[in-house]
Amino acid sequence: MKSIYDFSLKELEGYFLSKQESPYRSAQIFEWLYRHRITDFLEMKNIKKTVIEEMKADFELESLTLVKEEVSVDSTRKFLFKLSDGNTIETVLIQHPYGRSLCLSTQVGCNFGCAFCASGQQKKVRNLRVAEMTLQVLEVEKITGLKISHLVVMGIGEPFDNFDNLLSFLKIVNYAKGLAIGARHISVSTAGLVPKIIEYADFPLQTNLAISLHAANDEIRSKLMSINRKYPLKELIKAIDYYIEKTNRRVTLEYILINNINDRPQDALDLFNLFKGRLVYVNLIPYNEVEGNNYKRSTPENTNRFFDKLKKLGLNVTMRREHGQEINAACGQLRDKHVAKKT
Ligand code: SAH
């Protein structure tokens, strides 16, 4: 049976038209699904019984199963969900002074194999469907009773490697009769899939773009992120420039600080030289050490030296406060443990 949460507003309109029903039903159904959060089609009071019966025959009201939840002292909450086919995914809720942000997964596993990342240790099994992305938000709101105000598409997987589902998902969460999360409160992070950055520039919603940069020198970046061999910095910069020109929106550059790998003064200088004058800001992120590699978190001295150097050079830079370190909030760590236990 099809999951109704996989359907875009348009696709649901198509369904109703094929049943000789008014396409306006589609928006009504969206309200029931995403505003009233029904658990049974019979709850849809303004929908004719005959239509409900047909929908019950055609669609499933899918849900995710919570396998495990971990809570950290700073109230970051990490959820491990089981999908209908038994695969597991992670979702992390981060509580900020300005709101509650959900970090979502887009794939089961990841094929990009970044050297520092725990997610890449489990190869991609498949893309998540639209429903499986949206349901991460619905389930976390249901479990916690909290309203999610911000979304960061930065969990397991490469969102731009699941592009069509991602865009469909973004429309549903942004739509007023969907989850009504403001586009400016939504950020998508990519390892640097250049052709998709260019396509994303034409996406009509004002959602944000973050690039996992992590090095401003091809040699270092290719060691850390194999995608850089396919799309080196020159290509990446061209795509970022195109995105900025098209959207006039500031791009976030994520930069994890790995001790003596990408945190030397020369690295800061490279970063400045590459991005000076561009509409970007650098978000420095403490590296969460993972088992299976030798990378270490930058020392406080190296971290401060890097931050100060960028500031002095005049690049926009912020330091990301760390969340939930003791609950393995770094991408893929909880799922890694879960998968390892089973095998
Ligand atoms: N594939 C996408 C989104 C998932 S990764 C991307 O690459 O952007 C989300 C962010 O977490 C990326 O910036 C990634 O580089 C970073 N990350 C991965 N492992 C990490 C770790 N162990 N510590 C800190 N950040 C990590």
Boltz pocket constraint, residues with backbone or C-beta under 6 A from the ligand:
constraints:
  - pocket:
      binder: B
      contacts: [[A, 114], [A, 116], [A, 117], [A, 118], [A, 153], [A, 154], [A, 155], [A, 156], [A, 157], [A, 158], [A, 159], [A, 189], [A, 190], [A, 191], [A, 192], [A, 210], [A, 211], [A, 212], [A, 213], [A, 254], [A, 256], [A, 285], [A, 286], [A, 287], [A, 288], [A, 289], [A, 290], [A, 330], [A, 331]]
      max_distance: 6.0
